[in-house]
Amino acid sequence: MRQRAVGIIVQNNKILLIHRIKDNEEYYCLPGGGVEDNEISEDAVIREIQEELNVIIESTKKVFEFENKEEIETYYLINRFSGLMKIIGDMKPGRNMKDSVEWCDKKKIEQVNLVPLKAKQLILKMQIVY
């Protein structure tokens, strides 16, 4: 089964979400990506966030894991990072996709279309975040 590693980046009681518009569909997601062969999920989340957001992750803490669409998704809490954050992403020519970064508080997270829904529900229950 494929694995995916995802970061819940927290700063000033807000979580970083990626606001994505793709093929006229608008939603929010968390940064992360696939775990490569011979890679552990913690290393994958660090690599993926550096590739997507241009920051260095200084610490991670596994907070939950679940199966979603035939993938095991592992989520890590990240509250220490360094570098100048900017969206790098994996934008390929010809893709109809636009990403931006938003720092969202609990109230905003409750209102947005954050996918997957199970991650949204679990994040809203996390007391350490808010």
C-alpha positions as CSV (number, residue, x, y, z in Angstrom):
1,M,0.0,0.0,0.0
2,R,1.3,3.5,-0.8
3,Q,2.2,5.8,1.9
4,R,1.9,9.6,2.2
5,A,3.5,11.9,4.8
6,V,1.8,15.2,5.8
7,G,2.9,18.1,7.9
8,I,0.7,20.1,10.2
9,I,2.8,23.3,10.5
10,V,1.8,25.4,13.5
11,Q,2.8,29.0,14.3
12,N,1.1,31.6,16.5
13,N,-2.0,29.3,17.1
14,K,-2.5,29.0,13.3
15,I,-2.0,26.1,10.9
16,L,-0.5,26.5,7.5
17,L,-2.9,25.4,4.8
18,I,-2.3,25.3,1.0
19,H,-5.2,26.9,-0.8
20,R,-5.4,25.1,-4.1
21,I,-7.4,25.9,-7.2
22,K,-7.1,23.0,-9.7
23,D,-9.2,22.5,-12.8
24,N,-11.8,25.0,-11.4
25,E,-12.1,23.1,-8.1
26,E,-11.2,25.0,-5.0
27,Y,-10.0,23.4,-1.7
28,Y,-7.4,23.4,1.0
29,C,-4.9,20.8,1.9
30,L,-1.8,20.3,4.1
31,P,1.7,20.1,2.7
32,G,3.2,16.7,2.1
33,G,3.5,13.9,-0.4
34,G,4.4,10.4,-1.2
35,V,6.9,8.3,0.8
36,E,9.6,7.0,-1.6
37,D,11.0,3.5,-1.6
38,N,13.5,3.0,1.2
39,E,12.3,6.2,3.0
40,I,10.6,6.5,6.3
41,S,7.5,8.7,6.6
42,E,9.2,11.2,8.9
43,D,12.0,11.8,6.4
44,A,9.4,12.1,3.6
45,V,7.5,14.9,5.3
46,I,10.7,16.8,5.9
47,R,11.8,16.4,2.2
48,E,8.3,17.1,0.8
49,I,7.9,20.3,2.8
50,Q,11.3,21.5,1.8
51,E,10.5,20.8,-1.8
52,E,7.0,22.5,-1.6
53,L,7.6,25.4,0.7
54,N,11.4,26.1,0.8
55,V,11.7,25.6,4.5
56,I,13.8,23.4,6.7
57,I,11.9,21.4,9.3
58,E,13.6,21.3,12.7
59,S,11.4,19.0,14.6
60,T,8.4,16.6,14.0
61,K,6.0,14.7,16.1
62,K,3.7,12.0,14.7
63,V,0.1,12.8,15.8
64,F,-2.1,10.5,13.8
65,E,-2.3,8.1,10.9
66,F,-5.2,6.7,8.8
67,E,-6.1,5.0,5.5
68,N,-7.4,7.3,2.7
69,K,-8.0,6.2,-0.8
70,E,-5.8,3.1,-0.6
71,E,-2.9,5.1,1.0
72,I,-1.7,5.2,4.5
73,E,-1.4,8.9,5.5
74,T,0.8,9.8,8.5
75,Y,0.5,13.3,9.9
76,Y,3.3,15.1,11.8
77,L,3.0,18.2,14.0
78,I,5.7,20.7,13.1
79,N,6.2,23.8,15.2
80,R,9.8,24.6,14.5
81,F,11.1,25.4,11.0
82,S,13.5,27.8,9.4
83,G,13.9,29.6,6.1
84,L,12.0,32.0,3.9
85,M,8.7,30.2,3.2
86,K,7.4,30.4,-0.4
87,I,5.4,28.1,-2.6
88,I,7.7,26.1,-4.8
89,G,5.4,23.1,-5.3
90,D,5.6,20.7,-8.2
91,M,4.0,23.0,-10.7
92,K,4.4,21.4,-14.1
93,P,3.9,23.3,-17.3
94,G,0.4,22.9,-18.7
95,R,-1.2,22.0,-15.3
96,N,-4.3,24.1,-14.5
97,M,-3.4,24.6,-10.8
98,K,-2.6,27.5,-8.6
99,D,-1.4,27.2,-5.0
100,S,-1.1,29.8,-2.2
101,V,-0.3,29.6,1.5
102,E,-2.7,30.7,4.2
103,W,-2.2,30.6,8.0
104,C,-5.7,29.6,9.4
105,D,-7.1,29.6,12.9
106,K,-9.5,27.1,14.2
107,K,-12.6,29.1,13.1
108,K,-11.3,29.4,9.5
109,I,-10.4,25.7,9.4
110,E,-14.0,24.9,10.4
111,Q,-15.3,26.9,7.4
112,V,-13.0,25.8,4.6
113,N,-13.1,22.7,2.4
114,L,-10.0,21.0,3.9
115,V,-9.3,17.6,2.4
116,P,-9.3,14.9,3.4
117,L,-12.3,15.5,5.7
118,K,-10.9,12.9,8.3
119,A,-7.7,15.0,8.6
120,K,-9.9,18.2,9.2
121,Q,-11.9,16.4,11.9
122,L,-8.8,15.2,13.7
123,I,-7.0,18.6,13.5
124,L,-10.1,20.3,15.0
125,K,-9.9,17.9,17.9
126,M,-6.2,18.6,18.6
127,Q,-5.9,20.7,21.8
128,I,-2.2,21.3,21.5
129,V,-2.7,23.3,18.3
130,Y,-5.0,26.1,19.6
